[in-house]
Amino acid sequence: MSEVQFFEVSAEEQEQRLDNFLSSRLKGVPKSMLYRIIRKGEVRVNKGRSKPDRRLQAGDVVRVPPIRVAQRSSRAVPSSQLVELLQNNILYDESGLLVVNKPAGLAVHGGSGVKLGLIEVLRQAEGHPPFLELVHRLDKDTSGCILIARKRSVLKYLQANLREKGTIEKKYHLLVNGNWPAAIKKVDAPLLRQLRPSGERFVKVSEEGKASVTRFKVLERFESATLVEAFPLTGRTHQIRVHAKHAGHPLLGDEKYGNDDVNLRMSENGLRRLFLHAYSLAFEMPEIGKLYFEAPLPEELNRCLNVLRDGD
């Protein structure tokens, strides 16, 4: 059982919702518990009851009652090799912004059976800094550029930009099955997230889904595959993967939306992961100007391309 805690809202935290503020200050406390103590009036803002969606102001004092949290049997600790890998993959760390070249196979955050994700590893490696939050997400099997905010103002600015089409230019490199038609330069197809009976989440093209647009550009052709650059104008879950499949050319190495027989054949040629890489990011930052970040294609993906070139 913890003691009563008092938190003063900083200027960086101004306009944050009460529930989100508590989630960031009380790491590890289930959201269901936070909503329960807010609803019961046990959380006070400036000595008064508040709703979860209350927008806090700088100088507000939030009182949190004693909270009983079950002790975790073991705390996941990142290996020194993983910490070193991420530290070596930092592309930028200035002005409240951290840019990392995320390796494939690492989830961006813990949950659903994942004890440690990218953000948890970084927090532990830095001794739990006061603020470190994901600006956006990448699939676990996708490598490349990802933005992390060290300041709430940076987080709010970049997330607002992400909601505006084209404000943050994202480029992905992907290898697809077959010969991508030169005429397909854009896929405009709404996407709907669904659950299979097994509980597995997947995305499909559906008129009931959300508007989703991706531009495509052919970079290099091979006998049975095409290296393509994708520019997503919206940020839907699995957007590039599902749009490529919708165009008739699923990504190679994609176990969810791809072709199993083709993936098996490619694994024999050395491709044992999803061929999708967040290659670059470009955007404007206040008082800094235009920023551009580029993450080189991982060695294992370059090897795959060289095998295809030798085959041609």
C-alpha positions in Angstrom: 0.0 0.0 0.0 1.5 3.3 -1.1 1.1 6.6 0.8 -1.0 9.6 -0.2 0.8 11.4 -3.0 0.6 15.0 -4.3 1.7 15.9 -7.8 2.0 19.5 -9.0 1.2 19.9 -12.7 4.1 21.5 -14.6 3.9 23.8 -17.6 4.9 20.9 -19.8 1.9 18.9 -18.5 -0.6 21.7 -19.0 -3.8 20.7 -20.9 -3.2 17.0 -20.3 -6.2 15.0 -19.3 -6.4 13.8 -15.7 -6.5 10.1 -16.6 -3.5 10.4 -18.9 -1.6 12.5 -16.3 -2.1 9.8 -13.7 -1.0 7.1 -16.2 2.2 8.9 -16.8 2.9 9.5 -13.1 1.9 6.2 -11.8 3.7 3.7 -14.1 2.5 0.1 -13.6 -0.9 1.0 -12.0 -3.7 -0.5 -14.2 -5.9 2.0 -15.9 -9.0 0.3 -14.5 -7.8 1.1 -11.0 -7.1 4.8 -11.9 -10.6 5.2 -13.4 -12.1 3.6 -10.3 -10.4 5.9 -7.8 -11.3 9.0 -10.0 -14.9 7.9 -10.2 -15.1 7.4 -6.4 -13.8 10.9 -5.8 -10.6 9.7 -4.2 -8.5 11.6 -6.6 -8.7 15.4 -6.0 -7.5 18.3 -8.1 -7.0 21.4 -6.0 -9.0 19.6 -3.2 -12.1 19.0 -5.5 -13.5 16.0 -7.3 -12.8 15.8 -11.0 -13.7 13.7 -14.1 -11.1 11.7 -16.0 -11.2 14.0 -19.0 -10.5 17.2 -17.0 -7.8 19.3 -18.6 -5.2 20.1 -16.1 -3.5 23.5 -15.8 0.0 24.4 -14.7 0.2 24.7 -10.9 -2.8 22.4 -10.3 -2.2 20.0 -7.4 -3.4 16.4 -7.8 -3.9 14.3 -4.7 -3.7 10.5 -5.1 -4.9 8.2 -2.3 -2.9 5.2 -1.1 -3.0 2.6 -3.8 -2.5 -1.1 -3.3 -0.7 -2.7 -6.2 0.2 -6.4 -6.3 3.9 -6.9 -6.2 5.3 -8.3 -9.5 7.0 -11.6 -9.1 9.9 -10.5 -11.3 10.8 -7.4 -13.2 11.9 -7.7 -16.7 15.4 -6.3 -17.2 16.8 -5.6 -20.7 20.1 -7.3 -21.6 23.2 -5.2 -21.8 23.4 -6.2 -25.5 20.0 -4.8 -26.2 20.7 -1.6 -24.4 24.0 -1.2 -26.3 22.3 -1.9 -29.6 19.7 0.8 -29.0 22.3 3.3 -27.8 24.2 2.6 -31.0 21.1 3.1 -33.0 20.3 6.6 -31.8 20.0 8.9 -34.8 19.3 12.2 -33.0 18.9 13.3 -29.4 18.4 17.1 -29.1 15.7 19.7 -28.3 13.4 17.3 -26.5 13.4 14.8 -29.4 14.9 11.3 -29.6 15.1 9.4 -32.9 16.0 5.8 -32.9 16.6 3.2 -35.6 14.4 0.4 -34.1 15.6 -3.1 -34.8 13.1 -5.7 -36.2 11.6 -8.1 -33.6 11.4 -5.5 -30.8 7.9 -4.2 -29.9 7.7 -0.5 -29.3 6.0 -1.0 -25.9 5.2 -3.9 -23.5 1.8 -5.6 -23.2 0.0 -8.6 -24.5 2.6 -11.0 -23.4 5.5 -8.6 -24.2 7.4 -7.7 -21.0 9.8 -5.2 -22.5 9.4 -3.0 -25.5 11.5 -0.2 -26.9 10.2 2.5 -24.7 10.6 0.4 -21.5 14.2 -0.5 -22.4 15.1 3.2 -23.0 13.4 4.2 -19.7 15.3 1.6 -17.7 18.6 2.3 -19.5 18.3 6.1 -18.7 17.2 5.5 -15.0 13.5 6.3 -15.6 13.7 9.9 -16.9 10.8 12.2 -15.9 9.3 12.1 -19.4 9.9 9.8 -22.3 7.0 8.9 -24.6 6.4 7.4 -28.1 5.3 9.9 -30.7 4.0 7.1 -33.0 4.4 3.4 -33.4 6.0 0.8 -35.7 5.0 -2.9 -35.9 7.2 -5.3 -33.9 8.6 -6.8 -37.1 9.2 -3.4 -38.8 12.6 -1.8 -38.5 13.6 1.8 -38.9 13.0 5.4 -37.8 10.8 6.0 -34.8 10.2 9.3 -32.9 10.3 9.6 -29.1 9.5 12.8 -27.2 11.5 14.0 -24.1 9.1 16.9 -23.6 5.3 16.9 -23.5 5.3 20.0 -25.8 7.3 18.1 -28.4 4.9 15.1 -28.1 1.8 17.3 -28.6 3.4 19.2 -31.5 4.5 16.1 -33.4 1.2 14.1 -32.8 -0.8 17.1 -34.0 1.4 17.1 -37.2 0.9 13.4 -37.7 -2.8 14.0 -37.9 -2.3 16.4 -40.8 -1.6 14.6 -44.1 1.8 15.3 -45.5 3.1 17.4 -42.6 5.5 14.6 -41.5 6.9 12.8 -44.6 7.5 9.1 -43.9 9.2 6.8 -46.4 9.3 3.0 -46.1 11.2 0.5 -48.2 9.5 -2.8 -48.8 10.0 -5.8 -51.0 6.9 -7.2 -52.5 6.0 -10.4 -54.3 5.8 -10.2 -58.1 6.1 -7.4 -60.6 4.6 -4.2 -59.1 2.7 -2.4 -62.0 4.1 1.0 -62.8 0.6 2.3 -63.1 -0.2 1.7 -59.4 1.2 4.8 -57.8 -1.5 5.2 -55.1 -3.8 2.9 -53.1 -6.8 4.7 -51.6 -8.7 2.1 -49.7 -10.4 2.3 -46.3 -9.1 0.0 -43.6 -11.1 -1.8 -40.8 -9.5 -3.5 -37.8 -11.1 -6.7 -36.7 -10.6 -9.7 -34.4 -10.5 -13.4 -35.5 -12.3 -16.0 -33.3 -8.8 -16.8 -31.9 -8.4 -13.3 -30.6 -5.8 -12.4 -33.3 -6.1 -8.8 -34.6 -6.0 -8.2 -38.3 -6.9 -5.4 -40.8 -8.8 -5.6 -44.0 -10.0 -3.3 -46.8 -13.7 -2.4 -46.1 -16.1 0.4 -46.9 -16.8 0.5 -43.1 -13.2 1.3 -42.3 -11.3 4.5 -41.9 -9.9 6.5 -44.9 -6.4 5.3 -45.7 -4.1 6.4 -48.5 -0.6 5.2 -49.4 1.6 6.3 -52.4 4.0 3.9 -53.9 7.1 4.2 -56.1 9.1 1.4 -57.7 12.8 1.5 -56.8 14.2 -1.7 -58.3 12.8 -4.8 -60.1 13.9 -8.4 -59.8 12.7 -11.6 -61.6 10.0 -12.4 -59.0 10.0 -9.4 -56.6 10.0 -5.6 -56.6 11.7 -3.2 -54.2 9.1 -0.4 -53.6 9.1 2.9 -51.6 5.9 3.7 -49.8 4.6 7.1 -48.6 1.7 6.6 -46.2 -0.5 9.7 -46.0 -2.5 8.3 -43.1 -1.3 6.2 -40.2 -3.5 3.2 -39.9 -2.5 -0.1 -38.3 -0.7 -2.4 -40.9 -1.6 0.2 -43.6 1.3 -0.5 -46.0 1.1 -4.2 -45.6 -2.7 -4.4 -46.3 -2.6 -1.8 -49.1 0.2 -3.8 -50.8 -1.8 -7.0 -50.5 -4.9 -5.2 -51.8 -2.8 -4.2 -54.9 -2.1 -7.9 -55.5 1.6 -7.8 -54.2 1.9 -8.7 -50.5 5.1 -8.0 -48.7 7.7 -10.7 -48.6 8.3 -12.2 -45.2 4.8 -11.1 -44.0 3.4 -14.0 -42.0 0.0 -12.3 -41.4 -0.9 -11.0 -44.9 1.6 -12.7 -47.2 1.9 -15.9 -49.1 3.3 -18.8 -46.9 4.8 -20.7 -49.9 6.5 -17.6 -51.2 7.8 -16.7 -47.7 9.2 -20.2 -47.3 11.1 -20.0 -50.6 12.4 -16.5 -49.6 13.6 -17.8 -46.2 15.7 -20.3 -48.1 17.3 -17.3 -49.8 18.0 -15.7 -46.4 14.9 -13.6 -45.8 13.6 -14.6 -42.3 11.7 -11.4 -41.4 9.2 -9.0 -42.7 10.8 -6.9 -45.4 9.5 -3.5 -44.3 11.8 -0.7 -43.1 10.9 2.8 -42.0 13.6 4.4 -44.1 13.3 8.1 -43.4 11.4 10.9 -41.7 11.2 14.6 -42.6 9.4 17.4 -40.8 9.6 21.0 -39.4 10.4 21.8 -35.8 9.7 25.2 -34.2 12.9 27.3 -33.8 14.9 24.5 -35.5 13.5 24.3 -39.0 13.5 21.3 -41.3 14.8 18.0 -39.9 15.6 14.9 -41.9 16.5 11.5 -40.6 17.5 8.4 -42.5 18.0 4.8 -41.2 20.1 2.7 -43.5 18.6 -0.6 -44.7 19.5 -3.4 -42.2 22.3 -5.8 -43.2 19.9 -8.8 -43.4 17.7 -7.0 -45.9 20.6 -5.8 -48.0 21.8 -9.4 -48.1 18.4 -10.5 -49.4 18.6 -7.9 -52.2 22.1 -9.0 -53.2 20.9 -12.6 -53.5 18.1 -11.4 -55.8 20.6 -9.3 -57.8 22.9 -12.3 -58.2 20.0 -14.4 -59.3 19.0 -11.9 -62.0 
